[in-house]
Amino acid sequence: MATAAYHHGDLRNALLDAAVDLLAADGPDALSLRAVARAAGVSHAAPYHHFADKAEMIEALTIRGFEVLAAHMREAATSGGEPLDRFRASGLAYARFAFDHVALFRLMNRSELRRGASVAAAAEAGYQVVEDAVRASQAAGQMGSGDPGAYARASWAMVHGAVMLCLDGLVEESAARAPQAFLDEVTLILGSGLIPRDGGPDAPFTPGPCEPA
């Protein structure tokens, strides 16, 4: 498949496709321009038309991962239903991407890669989906009137933390066996905790309109 893409003038994407497959099969240590070229069915020199070195290829792979993640989250957040349901759906989309692409997700979140401006900008796109979903929920009266940025950051931290607990095997056995169900619970409680309620911000809350998928 990668070779066919190359013959149609899409060498860069063919190489990144091959890199994703190598990463999933053998981990980040298997990534090299030579190995990716071999997997894509092109000459060892071919990757240098698009990447100066391995680091540049990994950066491109990371950016692409964040672009795909943001697209999945955006689709979930605009898929219909009440704004609070769409907010929750964006978090579930984040989790599904992580569970479906574990090696890529871990690579994307390596701290040394996140320092680059291009990677940071790509990562920001996914966060913006969450903040937009918060604003839409607030406008519909389904979420409290707090700072949308603070709500979005807290939501991201909660979902990302739950995902990492699953990936690292640090949750109870039932959650480890069914991580998606665990994220259903997490996002349900998250959404319920953000809904406006009588008695002010210190009042206790009960589950809101979202139900586990």
PAZAPA-4460 file (N, C-alpha, C; in steps of 0.05 Angstrom, whole numbers, plus 32768, in hexadecimal, padded with zeros to 4 digits):
% residues 213
    n_x    n_y    n_z   ca_x   ca_y   ca_z    c_x    c_y    c_z   seq   type   mol
   8011   7FE8   8000   8000   8000   8000   8011   8019   8000     1      M     A
   8026   8019   8010   8038   8030   8011   8046   8035   7FF7     2      A     A
   804F   801E   7FEA   805C   8021   7FD0   804A   802D   7FBB     3      T     A
   8031   8024   7FBB   801E   802F   7FA7   8019   804D   7FAC     4      A     A
   8018   8055   7FC5   8015   8071   7FCB   802C   8081   7FC1     5      A     A
   8044   8076   7FC4   805C   8083   7FBA   805B   8087   7F9C     6      Y     A
   8053   8073   7F8E   8052   8075   7F70   803E   808A   7F67     7      H     A
   802B   8091   7F79   8018   80A6   7F72   8021   80C1   7F7C     8      H     A
   803A   80C3   7F84   8045   80DD   7F8C   8040   80E4   7FA9     9      G     A
   8039   80D1   7FBA   8033   80D6   7FD6   8048   80C8   7FE8    10      D     A
   8061   80CC   7FE2   8076   80BF   7FF1   8075   80C6   800E    11      L     A
   8071   80DF   8015   8072   80E8   8031   805D   80D8   8042    12      R     A
   8044   80D7   8038   8030   80C9   8047   8035   80AB   8047    13      N     A
   8040   80A0   8032   8047   8083   8032   805C   807D   8047    14      A     A
   806F   808F   804A   8084   808B   805F   8078   808D   807B    15      L     A
   8066   80A0   807F   805A   80A3   8099   8048   808C   809F    16      L     A
   803A   8081   808B   802A   8069   808F   803B   8052   8099    17      D     A
   8052   804F   808B   8065   803A   8092   8070   803E   80AE    18      A     A
   8075   8057   80B5   807F   805D   80D0   806B   8056   80E6    19      A     A
   8052   805C   80E1   803D   8054   80F4   803C   8036   80F8    20      V     A
   803E   8027   80E2   803D   800A   80E4   8055   7FFF   80F4    21      D     A
   806D   800A   80EE   8085   8002   80FC   8084   8009   8119    22      L     A
   807A   8020   811F   8078   8029   813B   8065   8016   814B    23      L     A
   804F   800F   813F   803B   7FFE   814C   8047   7FE2   8150    24      A     A
   8056   7FD8   813D   8060   7FBD   813E   8079   7FBA   814F    25      A     A
   808B   7FCE   814E   80A5   7FCA   815B   80AE   7FE0   816D    26      D     A
   809D   7FF5   8171   80A4   800A   8183   80B5   8020   8176    27      G     A
   80BA   8036   8185   80C8   804D   817A   80E5   8047   8172    28      P     A
   80F2   8034   817F   810E   802E   8178   8111   8022   815C    29      D     A
   80FB   8018   8151   80FC   800D   8136   80FB   8022   8121    30      A     A
   80F4   803B   8128   80F1   8050   8114   810C   805B   810B    31      L     A
   8111   8058   80F2   8129   8064   80E5   8121   8069   80C8    32      S     A
   812E   807C   80BC   8128   8082   80A0   812C   8069   808E    33      L     A
   8141   805A   8094   8146   8042   8084   8130   802D   8088    34      R     A
   8128   8029   80A1   8113   8014   80A6   80F8   801D   809B    35      A     A
   80F2   8036   809D   80D9   8040   8092   80D9   803E   8073    36      V     A
   80EF   8045   8067   80F1   8042   8049   80ED   8025   8041    37      A     A
   80FA   8013   804F   80F7   7FF6   8049   80DA   7FEE   804C    38      R     A
   80CD   7FF6   8061   80B1   7FEF   8066   809E   7FFB   8051    39      A     A
   80A5   8012   8047   8095   801F   8032   809B   8015   8016    40      A     A
   80B0   8005   8014   80B7   7FFA   7FF9   80C4   800E   7FE7    41      G     A
   80D4   8021   7FF2   80E2   8035   7FE2   8100   8034   7FE8    42      V     A
   8110   8042   7FD9   812D   8042   7FDE   8134   804F   7FF8    43      S     A
   814B   8048   8002   8154   8053   801C   8158   8071   801A    44      H     A
   815C   807C   8003   8160   8099   7FFF   8146   80A8   7FFD    45      A     A
   8130   809A   7FF7   8117   80A7   7FF2   810D   80B8   8009    46      A     A
   810F   80B0   8022   8104   80C1   8038   8111   80DC   803A    47      P     A
   812A   80DF   8030   8137   80F9   8032   812C   810E   8020    48      Y     A
   8119   8106   800F   810B   811A   7FFF   80F7   812A   8011    49      H     A
   80F0   811E   8028   80DC   812B   8039   80E6   8130   8056    50      H     A
   80F9   8120   805F   8102   8123   807B   8120   8125   807B    51      F     A
   812A   8139   8089   8147   813C   808B   8154   8126   809B    52      A     A
   8146   811C   80AF   8151   8107   80C1   813A   80FA   80CF    53      D     A
   8141   80E7   80E1   812D   80D8   80F0   811C   80EA   8101    54      K     A
   8129   80FE   810E   811B   8110   8120   8105   811F   8111    55      A     A
   810B   8127   80F9   80F7   8136   80E9   80E0   8124   80E1    56      E     A
   80E6   810B   80DB   80D1   80F8   80D4   80BF   80F3   80ED    57      M     A
   80CA   80EF   8104   80BB   80EA   811C   80AA   8103   8123    58      I     A
   80B4   811A   811F   80A4   8132   8123   808C   8133   8110    59      E     A
   8091   812C   80F7   807A   812C   80E4   8066   8116   80EC    60      A     A
   806F   8100   80F6   805D   80EA   80FE   804D   80F3   8116    61      L     A
   8059   8102   8128   804B   810C   8140   8036   8120   8138    62      T     A
   803D   8132   8127   802A   8147   811E   8012   8139   8110    63      I     A
   8018   8126   80FF   8003   8118   80F2   7FF0   810A   8106    64      R     A
   7FFC   80FE   811B   7FEC   80F1   812F   7FD9   8105   813D    65      G     A
   7FE3   811D   8143   7FD2   8131   8150   7FBC   813B   813D    66      F     A
   7FC3   813D   8124   7FAF   8145   8110   7F98   8131   810E    67      E     A
   7F9F   8117   810E   7F8A   8103   810C   7F7A   8102   8126    68      V     A
   7F87   8104   813D   7F79   8105   8156   7F65   811C   8157    69      L     A
   7F6E   8134   814F   7F5D   814C   814F   7F45   8147   813D    70      A     A
   7F4A   813B   8126   7F34   8136   8113   7F1F   8123   811F    71      A     A
   7F28   810E   812D   7F15   80FC   813A   7F05   810A   814F    72      H     A
   7F13   811B   815F   7F05   8129   8175   7EF1   813D   8169    73      M     A
   7EF9   814B   8154   7EE8   815E   8147   7ECF   8151   813C    74      R     A
   7ED3   813A   812F   7EBC   812B   8124   7EA8   8123   813B    75      E     A
   7EB4   811A   8151   7EA3   8111   8168   7E94   8129   8174    76      A     A
   7EA2   8140   8175   7E96   8158   8181   7E82   8166   8170    77      A     A
   7E7F   815D   8157   7E6B   816A   8145   7E58   8155   813A    78      T     A
   7E55   813E   8148   7E46   8128   813E   7E28   8128   8144    79      S     A
   7E1F   813D   8152   7E03   813F   8159   7DFE   813A   8176    80      G     A
   7DE6   813E   817F   7DDF   813B   819B   7DE3   8155   81AA    81      G     A
   7DDF   8155   81C4   7DE1   816C   81D4   7DFF   8174   81D7    82      E     A
   7E04   818E   81DB   7E20   8197   81DE   7E30   8188   81F3    83      P     A
   7E24   8182   820A   7E32   8174   821F   7E39   8157   8216    84      L     A
   7E27   814B   8206   7E2D   8130   81FC   7E44   8132   81E8    85      D     A
   7E45   8147   81D8   7E5B   814A   81C4   7E75   814F   81D2    86      R     A
   7E74   815F   81E8   7E8C   8163   81F8   7E97   8148   8202    87      F     A
   7E86   8138   820D   7E8E   811E   8217   7E99   810C   8200    88      R     A
   7E8B   810E   81E9   7E94   80FE   81D2   7EB0   8104   81C9    89      A     A
   7EB8   811E   81CB   7ED3   8125   81C3   7EE8   8117   81D5    90      S     A
   7EE1   8115   81EF   7EF3   8107   8201   7EF5   80E9   81FC    91      G     A
   7EDE   80DD   81F5   7EDE   80C1   81EE   7EEE   80BC   81D4    92      L     A
   7EEC   80CF   81C1   7EFB   80CC   81A8   7F19   80CD   81AE    93      A     A
   7F21   80DE   81C1   7F3E   80E0   81C9   7F47   80C4   81D4    94      Y     A
   7F36   80B9   81E5   7F3D   809F   81F1   7F3E   8089   81DC    95      A     A
   7F2B   8089   81C9   7F2B   8074   81B5   7F44   8075   81A4    96      R     A
   7F4C   808E   819C   7F65   8091   818D   7F7C   8085   819C    97      F     A
   7F7E   808C   81B6   7F95   8082   81C6   7F95   8063   81C7    98      A     A
   7F7E   8057   81CB   7F7C   803A   81CE   7F81   802C   81B3    99      F     A
   7F7A   8039   819D   7F7D   802D   8183   7F9A   8031   8178   100      D     A
   7FA8   8045   8182   7FC3   804C   8178   7FD6   8051   818F   101      H     A
   7FDA   803D   819F   7FE9   8040   81B8   8005   804A   81B4   102      V     A
   8014   803D   81A2   8030   8045   819D   8032   8062   8193   103      A     A
   8021   8069   8180   8021   8084   8175   8019   8098   818A   104      L     A
   8004   8091   819A   7FFB   80A4   81AF   8012   80A9   81C3   105      F     A
   8020   8094   81CB   8036   8098   81DE   804C   80A9   81D1   106      R     A
   8052   80A5   81B8   8066   80B5   81AA   805D   80D2   81AA   107      L     A
   8044   80D7   81A3   803A   80F2   81A1   803D   8102   81BC   108      M     A
   803D   80F3   81D2   803E   8100   81EC   8059   8100   81F9   109      N     A
   806D   80FA   81EA   8089   80FC   81F5   808F   811A   81F8   110      R     A
   8099   8121   8210   809D   813D   8216   80B0   814B   8204   111      S     A
   80C5   813D   81FB   80D9   814A   81E9   80CD   8152   81CE   112      E     A
   80B9   8142   81C5   80AC   8149   81AC   8099   8160   81AF   113      L     A
   808C   8162   81C6   8078   8177   81CA   8084   8193   81CC   114      R     A
   809E   8195   81CE   80AB   81AF   81D0   80AC   81BE   81B6   115      R     A
   80AB   81AF   819F   80AC   81BC   8185   8093   81CC   817F   116      G     A
   8097   81E3   8172   8080   81F4   816D   806B   81E7   815B   117      A     A
   8075   81D8   8147   8062   81CB   8134   8052   81B6   8142   118      S     A
   805F   81A6   8152   8051   8191   8161   803D   819D   8175   119      V     A
   8046   81B2   8183   8035   81BF   8196   801C   81CA   8189   120      A     A
   801F   81D6   8171   8008   81E1   8163   7FF5   81CB   815B   121      A     A
   7FFF   81B4   8152   7FEE   819E   814A   7FDF   8193   8162   122      A     A
   7FEC   8191   8179   7FE0   8188   8192   7FCA   819B   819B   123      A     A
   7FCE   81B5   8197   7FBB   81C9   81A0   7FA0   81C6   8191   124      E     A
   7FA0   81BB   8179   7F88   81B8   816A   7F74   81A6   8178   125      A     A
   7F7E   8190   8184   7F6D   817E   8192   7F62   818B   81AB   126      G     A
   7F73   8199   81BA   7F6A   81A8   81D2   7F54   81BC   81CA   127      Y     A
   7F57   81C9   81B4   7F43   81DD   81AC   7F28   81D1   81A7   128      Q     A
   7F27   81B8   819E   7F0D   81AA   819B   7EFF   81A9   81B6   129      V     A
   7F0F   81A2   81CB   7F03   81A0   81E6   7EF9   81BB   81F0   130      V     A
   7F09   81D0   81EC   7F00   81EA   81F5   7EE8   81F4   81E6   131      E     A
   7EE7   81EE   81CC   7ECF   81F6   81BC   7EB6   81E7   81C7   132      D     A
   7EBA   81CE   81CE   7EA3   81BE   81D8   7E9A   81C9   81F3   133      A     A
   7EAD   81D2   8203   7EA6   81DE   821D   7E96   81F7   8218   134      V     A
   7E9F   8208   8206   7E91   8221   8200   7E74   821C   81F6   135      R     A
   7E72   8208   81E5   7E57   8201   81DA   7E45   81F7   81F1   136      A     A
   7E50   81E7   8203   7E40   81DD   8219   7E38   81F4   822C   137      S     A
   7E4A   8207   8230   7E43   821E   8241   7E2E   822F   8234   138      Q     A
   7E30   8233   821A   7E1C   8244   820C   7E01   8237   820D   139      A     A
   7E00   821C   820E   7DE6   820E   8210   7DDC   820C   822C   140      A     A
   7DEB   8216   823F   7DE2   8215   825B   7DE6   81F9   8267   141      G     A
   7DF7   81E8   825A   7DFB   81CD   8264   7E15   81CA   8273   142      Q     A
   7E24   81E0   8277   7E3D   81DF   8285   7E3F   81F9   8295   143      M     A
   7E4D   81F8   82AB   7E50   8210   82BB   7E5E   8227   82AD   144      G     A
   7E5D   823E   82B8   7E67   8256   82AA   7E84   825D   82B1   145      S     A
   7E93   824A   82B9   7EAF   824E   82C0   7EC0   8253   82A7   146      G     A
   7ED9   8259   82AB   7EED   825D   8296   7EEE   8245   8283   147      D     A
   7EE6   8248   826A   7EE6   8231   8258   7F01   8224   8254   148      P     A
   7F16   8235   8255   7F31   822A   8253   7F38   8218   826A   149      G     A
   7F31   8221   8282   7F36   8211   829A   7F26   81F6   8299   150      A     A
   7F0D   81F8   8290   7EFC   81E0   828E   7F09   81CD   8279   151      Y     A
   7F12   81D8   8263   7F1D   81C7   824E   7F37   81BA   8257   152      A     A
   7F48   81C9   8265   7F62   81BE   826F   7F5D   81A8   8283   153      R     A
   7F4A   81AD   8295   7F44   8198   82AA   7F38   817F   829C   154      A     A
   7F27   8183   8288   7F1B   816C   827A   7F31   815C   826C   155      S     A
   7F43   816A   825E   7F58   815D   8250   7F69   814D   8264   156      W     A
   7F70   8159   827A   7F80   814B   828E   7F73   8132   8299   157      A     A
   7F59   8134   829D   7F4A   811D   82A8   7F49   8106   8294   158      M     A
   7F43   810C   827B   7F41   80F7   8267   7F5C   80EC   8260   159      V     A
   7F70   80FD   825D   7F8B   80F4   8257   7F96   80E3   826E   160      H     A
   7F91   80EC   8286   7F9A   80DC   829D   7F8E   80C1   829E   161      G     A
   7F74   80BF   8299   7F66   80A5   8299   7F71   8093   8283   162      A     A
   7F76   809F   826B   7F81   808F   8255   7F9C   8084   825D   163      V     A
   7FAD   8094   8268   7FC8   808B   8270   7FC7   8076   8286   164      M     A
   7FB4   8078   8298   7FB1   8064   82AD   7FAB   8049   82A0   165      L     A
   7F9A   804A   828B   7F93   8031   827D   7FAB   8026   826E   166      C     A
   7FB9   8037   825F   7FCF   802E   824F   7FE6   8024   8260   167      L     A
   7FEA   802F   8278   8000   8027   8289   7FF8   8010   829C   168      D     A
   7FDF   8007   829A   7FD6   7FF0   82AB   7FD4   7FF7   82C8   169      G     A
   7FCC   8010   82CE   7FCB   801A   82E9   7FAE   801D   82F3   170      L     A
   7F9B   8010   82E6   7F80   8011   82EF   7F77   7FF5   82F9   171      V     A
   7F61   7FF4   8306   7F57   7FDA   8310   7F52   7FC7   82F9   172      E     A
   7F51   7FAE   82FF   7F50   7F9A   82EA   7F38   7F9D   82D8   173      E     A
   7F21   7FA4   82E3   7F09   7FA7   82D2   7F0C   7FBE   82BE   174      S     A
   7F19   7FD4   82C6   7F1E   7FEA   82B3   7F33   7FE2   829E   175      A     A
   7F47   7FD2   82A7   7F5B   7FC9   8294   7F50   7FB7   827F   176      A     A
   7F3B   7FA7   8286   7F2F   7F95   8273   7F1D   7FA4   825F   177      R     A
   7F12   7FBA   8268   7EFF   7FCA   8258   7F05   7FE7   825A   178      A     A
   7F1B   7FF0   824F   7F23   800D   8253   7F0F   8020   8247   179      P     A
   7F01   8019   8232   7EED   802C   8226   7ED6   8030   823A   180      Q     A
   7ECE   801B   8248   7EB9   801E   825C   7EC2   8030   8273   181      A     A
   7EDC   802D   827A   7EE7   803F   828F   7EE6   805C   8286   182      F     A
   7EED   8061   826D   7EEC   807D   8263   7ECF   8087   8261   183      L     A
   7EBC   8075   825C   7EA0   807C   825C   7E99   8088   8278   184      D     A
   7EA2   807A   828C   7E9C   8083   82A8   7EAA   809D   82AE   185      E     A
   7EC3   80A0   82A6   7ED2   80B8   82AB   7EC5   80D0   829E   186      V     A
   7EBE   80CE   8284   7EB2   80E4   8276   7E96   80EA   8280   187      T     A
   7E88   80D6   8289   7E6D   80DB   8294   7E6F   80EC   82AD   188      L     A
   7E82   80E4   82BF   7E85   80F3   82D8   7E90   810F   82D2   189      I     A
   7EA3   8111   82BF   7EAD   812B   82B7   7E97   813E   82AE   190      L     A
   7E87   8134   829B   7E71   8145   8291   7E5D   814D   82A6   191      G     A
   7E57   813A   82B8   7E44   8140   82CE   7E50   8154   82E1   192      S     A
   7E69   8153   82E6   7E76   8166   82F8   7E77   8182   82EE   193      G     A
   7E74   8186   82D4   7E76   81A1   82C8   7E5B   81AE   82C4   194      L     A
   7E45   819F   82C7   7E2B   81AA   82C2   7E24   81BF   82D7   195      I     A
   7E15   81D4   82D0   7E0C   81E8   82E4   7DF8   81DB   82F7   196      P     A
   7DF9   81E3   8310   7DE8   81D8   8324   7DE0   81ED   8339   197      R     A
   7DC9   81E8   8346   7DC0   81FB   835A   7DD3   81F9   8372   198      D     A
   7DD6   8210   837F   7DE6   8210   8398   7E02   8219   8394   199      G     A
   7E0A   8220   837B   7E26   822A   8376   7E3A   8213   8371   200      G     A
   7E53   821B   836D   7E67   8207   8365   7E6E   81F2   837A   201      P     A
   7E66   81F7   8393   7E6D   81E3   83A8   7E56   81CF   83AD   202      D     A
   7E40   81D3   839F   7E2A   81C0   83A2   7E30   81A5   8397   203      A     A
   7E26   818F   83A3   7E2B   8175   8398   7E1E   8171   837D   204      P     A
   7E28   815F   836C   7E1C   815B   8352   7E12   813F   8350   205      F     A
   7DFF   813C   833E   7DF5   8121   8336   7DFA   811E   8318   206      T     A
   7DFB   8105   830E   7E00   8101   82F2   7DEE   8112   82E0   207      P     A
   7DFA   811D   82CB   7DEB   812F   82B9   7DDE   811F   82A3   208      G     A
   7DD9   812D   828C   7DC9   8120   8277   7DD9   810B   8267   209      P     A
   7DF3   810B   8269   7E03   80F7   825A   7DFF   80DB   8266   210      C     A
   7DFE   80C8   8255   7DFD   80AC   825E   7E14   809D   8251   211      E     A
   7E1F   8088   825E   7E34   8079   8251   7E2D   806F   8236   212      P     A
   7E40   8071   8223   7E3B   8068   8207   7E39   804A   8207   213      A     A
***
